[in-house]
Amino acid sequence: VRSRENLKSTYLYVCEVSSKKTHHRTSMPFMVYLGYDEDGVIWVHIIAGYFENSKPIPLHVLFYALGVRNDAEILQYCCEDFDDHELMDLLIRPMRMKVQFTDTPNREEYIKDQETAIEYIGQHFNSFYKGKINSEEERKTYVLDNLTKYLFFHIGDDFRIKTYYLGYLTNSLLKMVTGRISATDRDNYGNKRIDLAGPLILSIFNYDRLMSCRQINSSVASELRKAYHIINPENMKAILSKAIRPDITGRLKRSFSTGTWVDVKTISSQKKGVTVLMTRKCTLDTISSMRRVVRPVLGGSQQSKDTRIREMTNTQFGMVCPYETPEGSSTGLVKNLSLFAHVSIGDQDEHPIINMILSDAKVLPITDVHVSELKLYTKIFVNGSYIAGTRHPRDVCKRLRGHRSTGRVFFETEIVMDNEENQIRVFTDSGRPMWPLMVVKNNRLLITSEDISRIRAGKVTWNNLLSSGKIEWMGIQETQNNVMVAASQIDLFRANSDLLQYTHCMIHPSTILGASASLIPFSNHNPAARNLFQCSMGKQAMAISTMNYNHKMPTHSSLLF
């Protein structure tokens, strides 16, 4: 959720959703925007498929198209409480406005049923698809199919769940309008995802696939305007040969050589600086290059005057090195992961954990929660999908974390209990920074001296400690909301158990630093600028970076001789 001060928009406030199935490897994100304008009307933009480049839809029209029967239900979905008169007043006024039908001159109506709402939305398809609709039945089929495909793609096909989710988004937007919540912090690392090599290469393939599909559509449309029959081998071969892009490999080579990547959210813009040369002056230089995190700047200019994107925040603690960043214009835009930081791969399917949540007797599927009782339930989200509600959130979280400790739930799963928002959020997607912490119970480590002896003897491995629940991987949101971390065992010994209960302990305080900064002697006694300089200087030491250098053919290398 953002305000006009945080974005370039004609709306006063905007709620933005990037909808993409977590494990749908070939899908591109579909964008949905809810905009609150100066007249107090909420408009919905669906930037995908048949709705692309179409006009925005009034919020109450979309609710009726999804099957809501009357205005009272819309108020319950969005406000969750009829006693909240402030939010209700913001919604009632725009629902009383008439909408203009573009296909019928001088036709203005109040929309109060699904048939009229579908007829109105059907007029807003872009011109190519609008010309294919020949009857009202086809119009209804097109609208319903496209709402199923492109409205909140990550949720699925159930219109009732989409209705609950649309109401939740509207509630968040109205709370932003009334000042109850602040704008979403886009610099919070808990809201960010790090793109690894695989998804980045896949995005280029998806871009070429999208361009080929658009070219095929355009070619077929132009051929349909001609008199002869299009379905014949010669004609289809000519269309496909023009449409299918033969330069996918060439585009990959250009992207790697220039570092320029197409932004899949906005095809017209590009991200620059995605790839850089990996230098091998010494082993430290190589490690630092492989753990580098670059914030791409749209347009390629790193001379931005916005200092917020360069600053260190508390959400980067333990994940990003506070010292290791270049000097000059790239300061704060290029960072390095901490020693133990790990980026989630997201290989595990989300459906087993969804079934595990829904099998709990204390959890109700969201479709079984009556709309008038929404305020009584804690919302449960899995990778952004609104799946269930519960009146016992602490018990549900405790059960899920217990399964994670025993290995029934994958160790990368992040389970967040947000008391302020009254939500349980579960994440299994890729790109989340995580760090390992030792588990503490009653201010005592679960790892004992006997475990240390067995580790030294090689009888206990890292995976054994994970499966026994003595070490856990923690994400940023879970660390912020549900964890009390001790910097060392000294803090545990000094803690008064009646006043302070730690839940986890860092493996060592120096693990918050990166590979270069961790080698600086007594870095905690130095000014920050000196540590920053040493991180750059330490990687310039010449050494023998590899033992098989005579079998390599690098374009440039330095060797201590």
Secondary structure, 3 states (H helix, E strand, C coil): CEEHHHCCCCCCEEEEEEECCCCCCCCCCEEEEEEECCCCCEEEEEECHHHCCCCCEEHHHHHHHCCCCCHHHHHHHHHCCCCCHHHHHHHHHHHCCCEECCCCCCCEECCCCHHHHHHHHHCCCCHHHHCCCCCHHHHHHHHHHHHHHHCCCCCCCCHHHHHHHHHHHHHHHHHHHCCCCCCCCCCCHHHCCCCCHHHHHHHHHHHHHHHHHHHHHHHHHHHHCCCCCCCCHHHHHHHHHHHCCCCHHHHHHHHHHHCCEECCCCCCCEEECCCCCCCCCCHHHHHHHHCEEECCEECCCCCCCCHHHCCCCHHHCCCECCCCCCCHHHECCEEEECCCCEECCCCCCCHHHHHHHHCCCCEEEHHHCCHHHHHHCEEEEECCEEEEEECCHHHHHHHHHHHHHHCCCCCCCEEEEECCCCEEEEECCCCCEEEEEEEEECCEECCCHHHHHHHHCCCCCHHHHHHCCCEEEEEHHHHHHHCCEECCHHHHHHCCCCCCCCCEECCCHHHHCCCCHHHCCCHHHCCHHHHHHHHHHHCCCCCCCCCCHHHCCCCCCCCCC
